C-alpha cells in the first residue's frame, strides 16, 4: 500500500459511548471525560495499529467510526 495512508474519522454525535474503540485500539481512540463519546487520538495511525483499528470499527455498535484510504497528496484513493 505504498503511498497510501489509512485515515480514521469518528462522529461523536453518533457515538453511544460504549467504549469498544478505546478498549480495542487505545493508541488510536479515547473517550471524552465530559460524556464518554469517541475521541480520535491519531487520525493517521501507523501500520502496526491497523489490525486493531479495523477490529475497533467492526465492534463499534453505533457505526460512529469510518476508515478511508488517502493517497500521499491527501486525496481519497480510487475505489473509496
mmCIF file of the N, C-alpha and C atoms, coordinates in Angstrom:
data_MODEL
# 
_entry.id   MODEL 
# 
loop_
_atom_site.group_PDB 
_atom_site.id 
_atom_site.type_symbol 
_atom_site.label_atom_id 
_atom_site.label_alt_id 
_atom_site.label_comp_id 
_atom_site.label_asym_id 
_atom_site.label_entity_id 
_atom_site.label_seq_id 
_atom_site.pdbx_PDB_ins_code 
_atom_site.Cartn_x 
_atom_site.Cartn_y 
_atom_site.Cartn_z 
_atom_site.occupancy 
_atom_site.B_iso_or_equiv 
_atom_site.pdbx_formal_charge 
_atom_site.auth_seq_id 
_atom_site.auth_comp_id 
_atom_site.auth_asym_id 
_atom_site.auth_atom_id 
_atom_site.pdbx_PDB_model_num 
ATOM 1   N N  . UNK A 1 1  ? 0.839   -1.177 0.000  1.00 0.00 ? 1  UNK A N  1 
ATOM 2   C CA . UNK A 1 1  ? 0.000   0.000  0.000  1.00 0.00 ? 1  UNK A CA 1 
ATOM 3   C C  . UNK A 1 1  ? 0.888   1.245  0.000  1.00 0.00 ? 1  UNK A C  1 
ATOM 4   N N  . UNK A 1 2  ? 1.965   1.199  -0.706 1.00 0.00 ? 2  UNK A N  1 
ATOM 5   C CA . UNK A 1 2  ? 2.907   2.297  -0.753 1.00 0.00 ? 2  UNK A CA 1 
ATOM 6   C C  . UNK A 1 2  ? 2.241   3.573  -1.255 1.00 0.00 ? 2  UNK A C  1 
ATOM 7   N N  . UNK A 1 3  ? 2.529   4.697  -0.585 1.00 0.00 ? 3  UNK A N  1 
ATOM 8   C CA . UNK A 1 3  ? 1.962   5.961  -0.989 1.00 0.00 ? 3  UNK A CA 1 
ATOM 9   C C  . UNK A 1 3  ? 0.532   6.178  -0.529 1.00 0.00 ? 3  UNK A C  1 
ATOM 10  N N  . UNK A 1 4  ? -0.028  5.248  0.204  1.00 0.00 ? 4  UNK A N  1 
ATOM 11  C CA . UNK A 1 4  ? -1.405  5.383  0.689  1.00 0.00 ? 4  UNK A CA 1 
ATOM 12  C C  . UNK A 1 4  ? -1.403  5.439  2.206  1.00 0.00 ? 4  UNK A C  1 
ATOM 13  N N  . UNK A 1 5  ? -2.362  6.205  2.723  1.00 0.00 ? 5  UNK A N  1 
ATOM 14  C CA . UNK A 1 5  ? -2.459  6.410  4.161  1.00 0.00 ? 5  UNK A CA 1 
ATOM 15  C C  . UNK A 1 5  ? -3.860  6.032  4.621  1.00 0.00 ? 5  UNK A C  1 
ATOM 16  N N  . UNK A 1 6  ? -3.949  5.224  5.657  1.00 0.00 ? 6  UNK A N  1 
ATOM 17  C CA . UNK A 1 6  ? -5.236  4.896  6.254  1.00 0.00 ? 6  UNK A CA 1 
ATOM 18  C C  . UNK A 1 6  ? -5.609  6.019  7.202  1.00 0.00 ? 6  UNK A C  1 
ATOM 19  N N  . UNK A 1 7  ? -6.797  6.562  7.011  1.00 0.00 ? 7  UNK A N  1 
ATOM 20  C CA . UNK A 1 7  ? -7.269  7.683  7.828  1.00 0.00 ? 7  UNK A CA 1 
ATOM 21  C C  . UNK A 1 7  ? -8.522  7.261  8.574  1.00 0.00 ? 7  UNK A C  1 
ATOM 22  N N  . UNK A 1 8  ? -8.615  7.659  9.839  1.00 0.00 ? 8  UNK A N  1 
ATOM 23  C CA . UNK A 1 8  ? -9.775  7.331  10.664 1.00 0.00 ? 8  UNK A CA 1 
ATOM 24  C C  . UNK A 1 8  ? -10.514 8.609  11.029 1.00 0.00 ? 8  UNK A C  1 
ATOM 25  N N  . UNK A 1 9  ? -11.834 8.526  10.972 1.00 0.00 ? 9  UNK A N  1 
ATOM 26  C CA . UNK A 1 9  ? -12.697 9.640  11.375 1.00 0.00 ? 9  UNK A CA 1 
ATOM 27  C C  . UNK A 1 9  ? -13.776 9.072  12.280 1.00 0.00 ? 9  UNK A C  1 
ATOM 28  N N  . UNK A 1 10 ? -14.239 9.874  13.216 1.00 0.00 ? 10 UNK A N  1 
ATOM 29  C CA . UNK A 1 10 ? -15.295 9.439  14.125 1.00 0.00 ? 10 UNK A CA 1 
ATOM 30  C C  . UNK A 1 10 ? -16.325 10.554 14.273 1.00 0.00 ? 10 UNK A C  1 
ATOM 31  N N  . UNK A 1 11 ? -17.558 10.156 14.476 1.00 0.00 ? 11 UNK A N  1 
ATOM 32  C CA . UNK A 1 11 ? -18.668 11.083 14.644 1.00 0.00 ? 11 UNK A CA 1 
ATOM 33  C C  . UNK A 1 11 ? -19.156 11.008 16.092 1.00 0.00 ? 11 UNK A C  1 
ATOM 34  N N  . UNK A 1 12 ? -18.697 11.917 16.966 1.00 0.00 ? 12 UNK A N  1 
ATOM 35  C CA . UNK A 1 12 ? -19.120 11.882 18.362 1.00 0.00 ? 12 UNK A CA 1 
ATOM 36  C C  . UNK A 1 12 ? -20.631 12.004 18.536 1.00 0.00 ? 12 UNK A C  1 
ATOM 37  N N  . UNK A 1 13 ? -21.307 12.668 17.607 1.00 0.00 ? 13 UNK A N  1 
ATOM 38  C CA . UNK A 1 13 ? -22.755 12.808 17.682 1.00 0.00 ? 13 UNK A CA 1 
ATOM 39  C C  . UNK A 1 13 ? -23.490 11.498 17.476 1.00 0.00 ? 13 UNK A C  1 
ATOM 40  N N  . UNK A 1 14 ? -22.866 10.576 16.771 1.00 0.00 ? 14 UNK A N  1 
ATOM 41  C CA . UNK A 1 14 ? -23.457 9.252  16.534 1.00 0.00 ? 14 UNK A CA 1 
ATOM 42  C C  . UNK A 1 14 ? -23.020 8.235  17.593 1.00 0.00 ? 14 UNK A C  1 
ATOM 43  N N  . UNK A 1 15 ? -21.952 8.536  18.292 1.00 0.00 ? 15 UNK A N  1 
ATOM 44  C CA . UNK A 1 15 ? -21.360 7.631  19.286 1.00 0.00 ? 15 UNK A CA 1 
ATOM 45  C C  . UNK A 1 15 ? -22.312 7.379  20.446 1.00 0.00 ? 15 UNK A C  1 
ATOM 46  N N  . UNK A 1 16 ? -22.384 6.116  20.880 1.00 0.00 ? 16 UNK A N  1 
ATOM 47  C CA . UNK A 1 16 ? -23.240 5.757  22.020 1.00 0.00 ? 16 UNK A CA 1 
ATOM 48  C C  . UNK A 1 16 ? -22.419 5.524  23.293 1.00 0.00 ? 16 UNK A C  1 
ATOM 49  N N  . UNK A 1 17 ? -21.141 5.866  23.263 1.00 0.00 ? 17 UNK A N  1 
ATOM 50  C CA . UNK A 1 17 ? -20.247 5.813  24.431 1.00 0.00 ? 17 UNK A CA 1 
ATOM 51  C C  . UNK A 1 17 ? -20.023 4.403  24.979 1.00 0.00 ? 17 UNK A C  1 
ATOM 52  N N  . UNK A 1 18 ? -20.064 3.402  24.110 1.00 0.00 ? 18 UNK A N  1 
ATOM 53  C CA . UNK A 1 18 ? -19.820 2.026  24.550 1.00 0.00 ? 18 UNK A CA 1 
ATOM 54  C C  . UNK A 1 18 ? -18.357 1.802  24.928 1.00 0.00 ? 18 UNK A C  1 
ATOM 55  N N  . UNK A 1 19 ? -17.453 2.532  24.297 1.00 0.00 ? 19 UNK A N  1 
ATOM 56  C CA . UNK A 1 19 ? -16.033 2.437  24.645 1.00 0.00 ? 19 UNK A CA 1 
ATOM 57  C C  . UNK A 1 19 ? -15.283 1.293  23.993 1.00 0.00 ? 19 UNK A C  1 
ATOM 58  N N  . UNK A 1 20 ? -15.909 0.574  23.083 1.00 0.00 ? 20 UNK A N  1 
ATOM 59  C CA . UNK A 1 20 ? -15.233 -0.549 22.433 1.00 0.00 ? 20 UNK A CA 1 
ATOM 60  C C  . UNK A 1 20 ? -14.020 -0.097 21.639 1.00 0.00 ? 20 UNK A C  1 
ATOM 61  N N  . UNK A 1 21 ? -14.104 1.071  21.040 1.00 0.00 ? 21 UNK A N  1 
ATOM 62  C CA . UNK A 1 21 ? -12.976 1.580  20.256 1.00 0.00 ? 21 UNK A CA 1 
ATOM 63  C C  . UNK A 1 21 ? -11.752 1.804  21.146 1.00 0.00 ? 21 UNK A C  1 
ATOM 64  N N  . UNK A 1 22 ? -11.953 2.447  22.278 1.00 0.00 ? 22 UNK A N  1 
ATOM 65  C CA . UNK A 1 22 ? -10.844 2.741  23.188 1.00 0.00 ? 22 UNK A CA 1 
ATOM 66  C C  . UNK A 1 22 ? -10.267 1.469  23.811 1.00 0.00 ? 22 UNK A C  1 
ATOM 67  N N  . UNK A 1 23 ? -11.106 0.471  24.023 1.00 0.00 ? 23 UNK A N  1 
ATOM 68  C CA . UNK A 1 23 ? -10.624 -0.808 24.554 1.00 0.00 ? 23 UNK A CA 1 
ATOM 69  C C  . UNK A 1 23 ? -9.858  -1.597 23.504 1.00 0.00 ? 23 UNK A C  1 
ATOM 70  N N  . UNK A 1 24 ? -10.315 -1.533 22.266 1.00 0.00 ? 24 UNK A N  1 
ATOM 71  C CA . UNK A 1 24 ? -9.722  -2.325 21.191 1.00 0.00 ? 24 UNK A CA 1 
ATOM 72  C C  . UNK A 1 24 ? -8.479  -1.678 20.598 1.00 0.00 ? 24 UNK A C  1 
ATOM 73  N N  . UNK A 1 25 ? -8.480  -0.366 20.469 1.00 0.00 ? 25 UNK A N  1 
ATOM 74  C CA . UNK A 1 25 ? -7.354  0.358  19.866 1.00 0.00 ? 25 UNK A CA 1 
ATOM 75  C C  . UNK A 1 25 ? -7.025  1.602  20.687 1.00 0.00 ? 25 UNK A C  1 
ATOM 76  N N  . UNK A 1 26 ? -6.484  1.413  21.901 1.00 0.00 ? 26 UNK A N  1 
ATOM 77  C CA . UNK A 1 26 ? -6.234  2.555  22.795 1.00 0.00 ? 26 UNK A CA 1 
ATOM 78  C C  . UNK A 1 26 ? -5.174  3.526  22.278 1.00 0.00 ? 26 UNK A C  1 
ATOM 79  N N  . UNK A 1 27 ? -4.367  3.106  21.316 1.00 0.00 ? 27 UNK A N  1 
ATOM 80  C CA . UNK A 1 27 ? -3.381  4.009  20.732 1.00 0.00 ? 27 UNK A CA 1 
ATOM 81  C C  . UNK A 1 27 ? -4.035  4.998  19.775 1.00 0.00 ? 27 UNK A C  1 
ATOM 82  N N  . UNK A 1 28 ? -5.245  4.663  19.311 1.00 0.00 ? 28 UNK A N  1 
ATOM 83  C CA . UNK A 1 28 ? -5.928  5.466  18.304 1.00 0.00 ? 28 UNK A CA 1 
ATOM 84  C C  . UNK A 1 28 ? -7.130  6.216  18.881 1.00 0.00 ? 28 UNK A C  1 
ATOM 85  N N  . UNK A 1 29 ? -7.812  5.612  19.872 1.00 0.00 ? 29 UNK A N  1 
ATOM 86  C CA . UNK A 1 29 ? -9.040  6.186  20.413 1.00 0.00 ? 29 UNK A CA 1 
ATOM 87  C C  . UNK A 1 29 ? -8.990  6.384  21.920 1.00 0.00 ? 29 UNK A C  1 
ATOM 88  N N  . UNK A 1 30 ? -9.764  7.339  22.382 1.00 0.00 ? 30 UNK A N  1 
ATOM 89  C CA . UNK A 1 30 ? -10.023 7.551  23.796 1.00 0.00 ? 30 UNK A CA 1 
ATOM 90  C C  . UNK A 1 30 ? -11.489 7.939  23.904 1.00 0.00 ? 30 UNK A C  1 
ATOM 91  N N  . UNK A 1 31 ? -11.925 8.224  25.116 1.00 0.00 ? 31 UNK A N  1 
ATOM 92  C CA . UNK A 1 31 ? -13.287 8.681  25.342 1.00 0.00 ? 31 UNK A CA 1 
ATOM 93  C C  . UNK A 1 31 ? -13.247 10.029 26.043 1.00 0.00 ? 31 UNK A C  1 
ATOM 94  N N  . UNK A 1 32 ? -14.177 10.881 25.678 1.00 0.00 ? 32 UNK A N  1 
ATOM 95  C CA . UNK A 1 32 ? -14.288 12.211 26.274 1.00 0.00 ? 32 UNK A CA 1 
ATOM 96  C C  . UNK A 1 32 ? -14.589 12.091 27.763 1.00 0.00 ? 32 UNK A C  1 
ATOM 97  N N  . UNK A 1 33 ? -13.908 12.890 28.568 1.00 0.00 ? 33 UNK A N  1 
ATOM 98  C CA . UNK A 1 33 ? -14.192 12.923 30.006 1.00 0.00 ? 33 UNK A CA 1 
ATOM 99  C C  . UNK A 1 33 ? -15.589 13.482 30.275 1.00 0.00 ? 33 UNK A C  1 
ATOM 100 N N  . UNK A 1 34 ? -16.061 14.335 29.399 1.00 0.00 ? 34 UNK A N  1 
ATOM 101 C CA . UNK A 1 34 ? -17.355 15.001 29.605 1.00 0.00 ? 34 UNK A CA 1 
ATOM 102 C C  . UNK A 1 34 ? -18.539 14.070 29.414 1.00 0.00 ? 34 UNK A C  1 
ATOM 103 N N  . UNK A 1 35 ? -18.516 13.282 28.324 1.00 0.00 ? 35 UNK A N  1 
ATOM 104 C CA . UNK A 1 35 ? -19.700 12.456 28.043 1.00 0.00 ? 35 UNK A CA 1 
ATOM 105 C C  . UNK A 1 35 ? -19.393 11.045 27.564 1.00 0.00 ? 35 UNK A C  1 
ATOM 106 N N  . UNK A 1 36 ? -18.121 10.678 27.505 1.00 0.00 ? 36 UNK A N  1 
ATOM 107 C CA . UNK A 1 36 ? -17.747 9.319  27.133 1.00 0.00 ? 36 UNK A CA 1 
ATOM 108 C C  . UNK A 1 36 ? -17.739 9.037  25.645 1.00 0.00 ? 36 UNK A C  1 
ATOM 109 N N  . UNK A 1 37 ? -17.998 10.052 24.819 1.00 0.00 ? 37 UNK A N  1 
ATOM 110 C CA . UNK A 1 37 ? -18.003 9.817  23.377 1.00 0.00 ? 37 UNK A CA 1 
ATOM 111 C C  . UNK A 1 37 ? -16.588 9.677  22.831 1.00 0.00 ? 37 UNK A C  1 
ATOM 112 N N  . UNK A 1 38 ? -16.505 9.131  21.644 1.00 0.00 ? 38 UNK A N  1 
ATOM 113 C CA . UNK A 1 38 ? -15.234 8.825  20.996 1.00 0.00 ? 38 UNK A CA 1 
ATOM 114 C C  . UNK A 1 38 ? -14.394 10.075 20.761 1.00 0.00 ? 38 UNK A C  1 
ATOM 115 N N  . UNK A 1 39 ? -13.087 9.910  20.993 1.00 0.00 ? 39 UNK A N  1 
ATOM 116 C CA . UNK A 1 39 ? -12.088 10.923 20.685 1.00 0.00 ? 39 UNK A CA 1 
ATOM 117 C C  . UNK A 1 39 ? -11.007 10.224 19.869 1.00 0.00 ? 39 UNK A C  1 
ATOM 118 N N  . UNK A 1 40 ? -10.688 10.757 18.702 1.00 0.00 ? 40 UNK A N  1 
ATOM 119 C CA . UNK A 1 40 ? -9.628  10.193 17.867 1.00 0.00 ? 40 UNK A CA 1 
ATOM 120 C C  . UNK A 1 40 ? -8.302  10.798 18.316 1.00 0.00 ? 40 UNK A C  1 
ATOM 121 N N  . UNK A 1 41 ? -7.395  9.951  18.759 1.00 0.00 ? 41 UNK A N  1 
ATOM 122 C CA . UNK A 1 41 ? -6.074  10.397 19.200 1.00 0.00 ? 41 UNK A CA 1 
ATOM 123 C C  . UNK A 1 41 ? -5.089  10.492 18.043 1.00 0.00 ? 41 UNK A C  1 
ATOM 124 N N  . UNK A 1 42 ? -5.281  9.638  17.047 1.00 0.00 ? 42 UNK A N  1 
ATOM 125 C CA . UNK A 1 42 ? -4.354  9.573  15.917 1.00 0.00 ? 42 UNK A CA 1 
ATOM 126 C C  . UNK A 1 42 ? -5.152  9.300  14.651 1.00 0.00 ? 42 UNK A C  1 
ATOM 127 N N  . UNK A 1 43 ? -5.384  10.320 13.844 1.00 0.00 ? 43 UNK A N  1 
ATOM 128 C CA . UNK A 1 43 ? -6.213  10.196 12.643 1.00 0.00 ? 43 UNK A CA 1 
ATOM 129 C C  . UNK A 1 43 ? -5.523  9.427  11.520 1.00 0.00 ? 43 UNK A C  1 
ATOM 130 N N  . UNK A 1 44 ? -4.206  9.307  11.590 1.00 0.00 ? 44 UNK A N  1 
ATOM 131 C CA . UNK A 1 44 ? -3.454  8.547  10.592 1.00 0.00 ? 44 UNK A CA 1 
ATOM 132 C C  . UNK A 1 44 ? -2.508  7.591  11.319 1.00 0.00 ? 44 UNK A C  1 
ATOM 133 N N  . UNK A 1 45 ? -3.068  6.544  11.915 1.00 0.00 ? 45 UNK A N  1 
ATOM 134 C CA . UNK A 1 45 ? -2.252  5.656  12.736 1.00 0.00 ? 45 UNK A CA 1 
ATOM 135 C C  . UNK A 1 45 ? -1.226  4.865  11.931 1.00 0.00 ? 45 UNK A C  1 
ATOM 136 N N  . UNK A 1 46 ? -0.147  4.520  12.603 1.00 0.00 ? 46 UNK A N  1 
ATOM 137 C CA . UNK A 1 46 ? 0.917   3.722  11.995 1.00 0.00 ? 46 UNK A CA 1 
ATOM 138 C C  . UNK A 1 46 ? 0.382   2.342  11.605 1.00 0.00 ? 46 UNK A C  1 
ATOM 139 N N  . UNK A 1 47 ? 1.039   1.742  10.645 1.00 0.00 ? 47 UNK A N  1 
ATOM 140 C CA . UNK A 1 47 ? 0.632   0.428  10.139 1.00 0.00 ? 47 UNK A CA 1 
ATOM 141 C C  . UNK A 1 47 ? 0.446   -0.593 11.259 1.00 0.00 ? 47 UNK A C  1 
ATOM 142 N N  . UNK A 1 48 ? 1.263   -0.539 12.281 1.00 0.00 ? 48 UNK A N  1 
ATOM 143 C CA . UNK A 1 48 ? 1.194   -1.535 13.359 1.00 0.00 ? 48 UNK A CA 1 
ATOM 144 C C  . UNK A 1 48 ? -0.144  -1.484 14.118 1.00 0.00 ? 48 UNK A C  1 
ATOM 145 N N  . UNK A 1 49 ? -0.912  -0.403 13.962 1.00 0.00 ? 49 UNK A N  1 
ATOM 146 C CA . UNK A 1 49 ? -2.204  -0.268 14.635 1.00 0.00 ? 49 UNK A CA 1 
ATOM 147 C C  . UNK A 1 49 ? -3.397  -0.610 13.748 1.00 0.00 ? 49 UNK A C  1 
ATOM 148 N N  . UNK A 1 50 ? -3.157  -0.886 12.477 1.00 0.00 ? 50 UNK A N  1 
ATOM 149 C CA . UNK A 1 50 ? -4.250  -1.082 11.533 1.00 0.00 ? 50 UNK A CA 1 
ATOM 150 C C  . UNK A 1 50 ? -5.153  -2.262 11.872 1.00 0.00 ? 50 UNK A C  1 
ATOM 151 N N  . UNK A 1 51 ? -4.607  -3.375 12.301 1.00 0.00 ? 51 UNK A N  1 
ATOM 152 C CA . UNK A 1 51 ? -5.445  -4.535 12.630 1.00 0.00 ? 51 UNK A CA 1 
ATOM 153 C C  . UNK A 1 51 ? -6.378  -4.216 13.795 1.00 0.00 ? 51 UNK A C  1 
ATOM 154 N N  . UNK A 1 52 ? -5.854  -3.603 14.846 1.00 0.00 ? 52 UNK A N  1 
ATOM 155 C CA . UNK A 1 52 ? -6.689  -3.230 16.000 1.00 0.00 ? 52 UNK A CA 1 
ATOM 156 C C  . UNK A 1 52 ? -7.714  -2.182 15.588 1.00 0.00 ? 52 UNK A C  1 
ATOM 157 N N  . UNK A 1 53 ? -7.322  -1.274 14.715 1.00 0.00 ? 53 UNK A N  1 
ATOM 158 C CA . UNK A 1 53 ? -8.231  -0.236 14.242 1.00 0.00 ? 53 UNK A CA 1 
ATOM 159 C C  . UNK A 1 53 ? -9.412  -0.854 13.497 1.00 0.00 ? 53 UNK A C  1 
ATOM 160 N N  . UNK A 1 54 ? -9.142  -1.790 12.616 1.00 0.00 ? 54 UNK A N  1 
ATOM 161 C CA . UNK A 1 54 ? -10.227 -2.457 11.879 1.00 0.00 ? 54 UNK A CA 1 
ATOM 162 C C  . UNK A 1 54 ? -11.141 -3.229 12.836 1.00 0.00 ? 54 UNK A C  1 
ATOM 163 N N  . UNK A 1 55 ? -10.569 -3.853 13.858 1.00 0.00 ? 55 UNK A N  1 
ATOM 164 C CA . UNK A 1 55 ? -11.386 -4.535 14.873 1.00 0.00 ? 55 UNK A CA 1 
ATOM 165 C C  . UNK A 1 55 ? -12.269 -3.532 15.617 1.00 0.00 ? 55 UNK A C  1 
ATOM 166 N N  . UNK A 1 56 ? -11.720 -2.371 15.918 1.00 0.00 ? 56 UNK A N  1 
ATOM 167 C CA . UNK A 1 56 ? -12.493 -1.339 16.623 1.00 0.00 ? 56 UNK A CA 1 
ATOM 168 C C  . UNK A 1 56 ? -13.673 -0.863 15.781 1.00 0.00 ? 56 UNK A C  1 
ATOM 169 N N  . UNK A 1 57 ? -13.447 -0.691 14.497 1.00 0.00 ? 57 UNK A N  1 
ATOM 170 C CA . UNK A 1 57 ? -14.526 -0.268 13.596 1.00 0.00 ? 57 UNK A CA 1 
ATOM 171 C C  . UNK A 1 57 ? -15.628 -1.319 13.578 1.00 0.00 ? 57 UNK A C  1 
ATOM 172 N N  . UNK A 1 58 ? -15.245 -2.592 13.466 1.00 0.00 ? 58 UNK A N  1 
ATOM 173 C CA . UNK A 1 58 ? -16.230 -3.687 13.449 1.00 0.00 ? 58 UNK A CA 1 
ATOM 174 C C  . UNK A 1 58 ? -16.988 -3.800 14.762 1.00 0.00 ? 58 UNK A C  1 
ATOM 175 N N  . UNK A 1 59 ? -16.359 -3.474 15.871 1.00 0.00 ? 59 UNK A N  1 
ATOM 176 C CA . UNK A 1 59 ? -17.003 -3.641 17.178 1.00 0.00 ? 59 UNK A CA 1 
ATOM 177 C C  . UNK A 1 59 ? -17.808 -2.425 17.629 1.00 0.00 ? 59 UNK A C  1 
ATOM 178 N N  . UNK A 1 60 ? -17.766 -1.329 16.875 1.00 0.00 ? 60 UNK A N  1 
ATOM 179 C CA . UNK A 1 60 ? -18.499 -0.120 17.248 1.00 0.00 ? 60 UNK A CA 1 
ATOM 180 C C  . UNK A 1 60 ? -19.997 -0.335 17.052 1.00 0.00 ? 60 UNK A C  1 
ATOM 181 N N  . UNK A 1 61 ? -20.788 -0.365 18.128 1.00 0.00 ? 61 UNK A N  1 
ATOM 182 C CA . UNK A 1 61 ? -22.220 -0.654 17.997 1.00 0.00 ? 61 UNK A CA 1 
ATOM 183 C C  . UNK A 1 61 ? -23.027 0.441  17.299 1.00 0.00 ? 61 UNK A C  1 
ATOM 184 N N  . UNK A 1 62 ? -22.507 1.656  17.261 1.00 0.00 ? 62 UNK A N  1 
ATOM 185 C CA . UNK A 1 62 ? -23.264 2.747  16.646 1.00 0.00 ? 62 UNK A CA 1 
ATOM 186 C C  . UNK A 1 62 ? -22.780 3.096  15.242 1.00 0.00 ? 62 UNK A C  1 
ATOM 187 N N  . UNK A 1 63 ? -21.685 2.488  14.801 1.00 0.00 ? 63 UNK A N  1 
ATOM 188 C CA . UNK A 1 63 ? -21.151 2.795  13.476 1.00 0.00 ? 63 UNK A CA 1 
ATOM 189 C C  . UNK A 1 63 ? -20.593 4.200  13.370 1.00 0.00 ? 63 UNK A C  1 
ATOM 190 N N  . UNK A 1 64 ? -20.058 4.703  14.471 1.00 0.00 ? 64 UNK A N  1 
ATOM 191 C CA . UNK A 1 64 ? -19.569 6.086  14.507 1.00 0.00 ? 64 UNK A CA 1 
ATOM 192 C C  . UNK A 1 64 ? -18.169 6.267  13.936 1.00 0.00 ? 64 UNK A C  1 
ATOM 193 N N  . UNK A 1 65 ? -17.496 5.169  13.586 1.00 0.00 ? 65 UNK A N  1 
ATOM 194 C CA . UNK A 1 65 ? -16.114 5.244  13.114 1.00 0.00 ? 65 UNK A CA 1 
ATOM 195 C C  . UNK A 1 65 ? -16.049 4.869  11.637 1.00 0.00 ? 65 UNK A C  1 
ATOM 196 N N  . UNK A 1 66 ? -15.300 5.668  10.872 1.00 0.00 ? 66 UNK A N  1 
ATOM 197 C CA . UNK A 1 66 ? -15.104 5.416  9.447  1.00 0.00 ? 66 UNK A CA 1 
ATOM 198 C C  . UNK A 1 66 ? -13.622 5.364  9.131  1.00 0.00 ? 66 UNK A C  1 
ATOM 199 N N  . UNK A 1 67 ? -13.269 4.513  8.181  1.00 0.00 ? 67 UNK A N  1 
ATOM 200 C CA . UNK A 1 67 ? -11.910 4.448  7.667  1.00 0.00 ? 67 UNK A CA 1 
ATOM 201 C C  . UNK A 1 67 ? -11.929 4.841  6.205  1.00 0.00 ? 67 UNK A C  1 
ATOM 202 N N  . UNK A 1 68 ? -10.899 5.518  5.775  1.00 0.00 ? 68 UNK A N  1 
ATOM 203 C CA . UNK A 1 68 ? -10.730 5.819  4.362  1.00 0.00 ? 68 UNK A CA 1 
ATOM 204 C C  . UNK A 1 68 ? -9.247  5.717  4.035  1.00 0.00 ? 68 UNK A C  1 
ATOM 205 N N  . UNK A 1 69 ? -8.976  5.497  2.775  1.00 0.00 ? 69 UNK A N  1 
ATOM 206 C CA . UNK A 1 69 ? -7.600  5.437  2.316  1.00 0.00 ? 69 UNK A CA 1 
ATOM 207 C C  . UNK A 1 69 ? -7.332  6.674  1.481  1.00 0.00 ? 69 UNK A C  1 
ATOM 208 N N  . UNK A 1 70 ? -6.271  7.360  1.811  1.00 0.00 ? 70 UNK A N  1 
ATOM 209 C CA . UNK A 1 70 ? -5.882  8.581  1.092  1.00 0.00 ? 70 UNK A CA 1 
ATOM 210 C C  . UNK A 1 70 ? -4.546  8.333  0.399  1.00 0.00 ? 70 UNK A C  1 
ATOM 211 N N  . UNK A 1 71 ? -4.350  8.999  -0.724 1.00 0.00 ? 71 UNK A N  1 
ATOM 212 C CA . UNK A 1 71 ? -3.052  8.915  -1.367 1.00 0.00 ? 71 UNK A CA 1 
ATOM 213 C C  . UNK A 1 71 ? -2.103  9.903  -0.690 1.00 0.00 ? 71 UNK A C  1 
ATOM 214 N N  . UNK A 1 72 ? -0.876  9.942  -1.137 1.00 0.00 ? 72 UNK A N  1 
ATOM 215 C CA . UNK A 1 72 ? 0.142   10.779 -0.484 1.00 0.00 ? 72 UNK A CA 1 
ATOM 216 C C  . UNK A 1 72 ? -0.225  12.257 -0.487 1.00 0.00 ? 72 UNK A C  1 
ATOM 217 N N  . UNK A 1 73 ? -1.043  12.699 -1.451 1.00 0.00 ? 73 UNK A N  1 
ATOM 218 C CA . UNK A 1 73 ? -1.434  14.115 -1.511 1.00 0.00 ? 73 UNK A CA 1 
ATOM 219 C C  . UNK A 1 73 ? -2.624  14.428 -0.630 1.00 0.00 ? 73 UNK A C  1 
ATOM 220 N N  . UNK A 1 74 ? -3.233  13.389 -0.001 1.00 0.00 ? 74 UNK A N  1 
ATOM 221 C CA . UNK A 1 74 ? -4.373  13.610 0.866  1.00 0.00 ? 74 UNK A CA 1 
ATOM 222 C C  . UNK A 1 74 ? -5.715  13.398 0.184  1.00 0.00 ? 74 UNK A C  1 
ATOM 223 N N  . UNK A 1 75 ? -5.697  13.073 -1.114 1.00 0.00 ? 75 UNK A N  1 
ATOM 224 C CA . UNK A 1 75 ? -6.926  12.830 -1.856 1.00 0.00 ? 75 UNK A CA 1 
ATOM 225 C C  . UNK A 1 75 ? -7.439  11.413 -1.573 1.00 0.00 ? 75 UNK A C  1 
ATOM 226 N N  . UNK A 1 76 ? -8.764  11.265 -1.536 1.00 0.00 ? 76 UNK A N  1 
ATOM 227 C CA . UNK A 1 76 ? -9.337  9.953  -1.322 1.00 0.00 ? 76 UNK A CA 1 
ATOM 228 C C  . UNK A 1 76 ? -8.881  9.036  -2.446 1.00 0.00 ? 76 UNK A C  1 
ATOM 229 N N  . UNK A 1 77 ? -8.439  7.834  -2.080 1.00 0.00 ? 77 UNK A N  1 
ATOM 230 C CA . UNK A 1 77 ? -7.927  6.884  -3.057 1.00 0.00 ? 77 UNK A CA 1 
ATOM 231 C C  . UNK A 1 77 ? -9.060  6.333  -3.908 1.00 0.00 ? 77 UNK A C  1 
ATOM 232 N N  . UNK A 1 78 ? -8.747  5.950  -5.105 1.00 0.00 ? 78 UNK A N  1 
ATOM 233 C CA . UNK A 1 78 ? -9.739  5.386  -6.015 1.00 0.00 ? 78 UNK A CA 1 
ATOM 234 C C  . UNK A 1 78 ? -10.383 4.166  -5.392 1.00 0.00 ? 78 UNK A C  1 
ATOM 235 N N  . UNK A 1 79 ? -11.687 4.046  -5.574 1.00 0.00 ? 79 UNK A N  1 
ATOM 236 C CA . UNK A 1 79 ? -12.410 2.897  -5.043 1.00 0.00 ? 79 UNK A CA 1 
ATOM 237 C C  . UNK A 1 79 ? -12.956 3.106  -3.651 1.00 0.00 ? 79 UNK A C  1 
ATOM 238 N N  . UNK A 1 80 ? -12.728 4.255  -3.056 1.00 0.00 ? 80 UNK A N  1 
ATOM 239 C CA . UNK A 1 80 ? -13.226 4.525  -1.692 1.00 0.00 ? 80 UNK A CA 1 
ATOM 240 C C  . UNK A 1 80 ? -14.633 5.050  -1.747 1.00 0.00 ? 80 UNK A C  1 
# 
